[in-house]
C-alpha cells in the first residue's frame, strides 16, 4: 500500500505524520508512507489543501488532520480493496 502525506512542514503536517505512523503500525501489511513537501511535488498533486492524505492514488482527506481512528479505517478499507483485486 502506498500512503502519501502532502504539504509543507507545519504543526498540522507533523501531527498528520504522527497519526499516520501510529495507524500504520497497527497492521502487519507493508505500508509505504511518503511525505511530499517540495513545491514541485505538491503542484503535481494538484495543489491540494494541506494536509492531504492520499492512499493508493486516491485522496482520502484534505485540509484537516485526520485522527488515528480515521486513518486506521481508511487503511483497512484500502487493504481490503487490494485483496479483492
N, C-alpha and C positions, 0 to 999 in steps of 0.2 A: 504494500500500500504506500502511496506517495501522499504526503501531507505537507502543504506549504503555508507558511505564515507570511503575509505580505504587509510591509510598512516600515517606516523609518523608526529608529530606536527612540522609544519614549516609554513612560510608565505603563501605558496600555499594551504596547507590544511586549514588553518584558513580562507582564502578567499573563498575556496570552501564551507566550512561550513556556512559562512555568506550568500553566494549566494543561497545555498540550502534552508536555513531558509527563506530567502526573497521570493523565488519562491514558497515554500510550503505554505506560508501564504496567497497566492492568491486563495487558494482552500478551499472549505468547507469540503471536504472529509478528513477522518483521514489518516495522513501520518506519519508513524513511521520513524524517522531519527536516525540512529545509526552511530557512528564513531568507526571504527575498527583501533586501533592504537598499539595493542600489537603484538609482533613478531609472536606469535603462530597464532593469528587471520589473520594476513597478509599472513602468509605461507599457511593457509587453503584456502585463496582466490587465491592461485596460484602465490604468489609473484608478484602481479600486479605493474605496474609503478604508481608512486604516483603523484598526487592524482588520485584515481579511483572512479567512481560513478557507483554504482550497484543498479538497480531498479528491484524489484521482481525477483531477481536471475539472471538478465541479465546485462552484462557490457555495460554501455552506453558511458563511456569516460575513457580514461587512459592517464596520462602523461601531462595534462594541466588543467587549471582552466576553467570550463565551465561558461558561462555568465548566469545571471538570466534569460534572454530570452531563451537560450537553455534549461535550466533546466525546465522552465515553459512548454515548448513544449514537453519535454520528459515525464513530469508528466502527462500532458493532454493525451498524447498517451497511457500511461500505465493505466490511469483511464478509458479510452475508451475501452481498451482491457479487463479490469476487468468487464465492463458492458456487453460485448458480450459473456463472458464465462458462 
